């Protein structure tokens, strides 16, 4: 789907820059330094497993935080979801676009992506909308600053009854659950987001990241 292409473009500009930090050095330093040892120590060990599985040492380069390849996977993510997309028997996310896209697709399937469902739609919001009544009171522990910007979940039918309506030709069935995000505040561009938006956040927990990926995916479809 187009969102896979959007992720590929957003992460490395379609492979034009994947980072040149030595992953073992970066992850070893981050694990030793201590502030986020619980995150980076397992990633260091996962990188060693990649080597033990036959991956050339030269492949282990990427960002300062340990992300690698066209999709910028952490080593543990590579071990979990990387796939062979071109049939050569290897999951090469560093030089094979087919493998990278197959691996991104597998990540999204693993995270609960619903094929054929939009990530969200731009909407008009009436000035009379009671935002206190739709406030989110169950912010998850992961990325609370991201999710506190979202409203509680309502069906599209319930949103329409409150005067919140999709712009243009975009539409979603009345039974689909969605949450409202006004990234720039009331009176600006707003979006109703589906569970597929949550999957993009699973890849990178930032509203600005997820919105930019979603909008790029829409542009790819157009």
Secondary structure, DSSP 8 states (H G I E B T S, - for coil): -HHHHHHHHHHHTTTT----EEHHHHHHHHHHH-TTHHHHHHHHHHHHHHHHTT--GGG-EE-TTS-BTTTTB-HHHHHHH---SSSSS---TTT-HHHHHHHHHHHHHHHT--TT--SEEEEE--TT--GGGGB-----STTHHHHTTBB--EEHHHHHHTT-EE-TT----TT-EEEEE-TT-TTS-EEEE-HHHHHHHHHS--HHHHHHHHHHHHHHH-
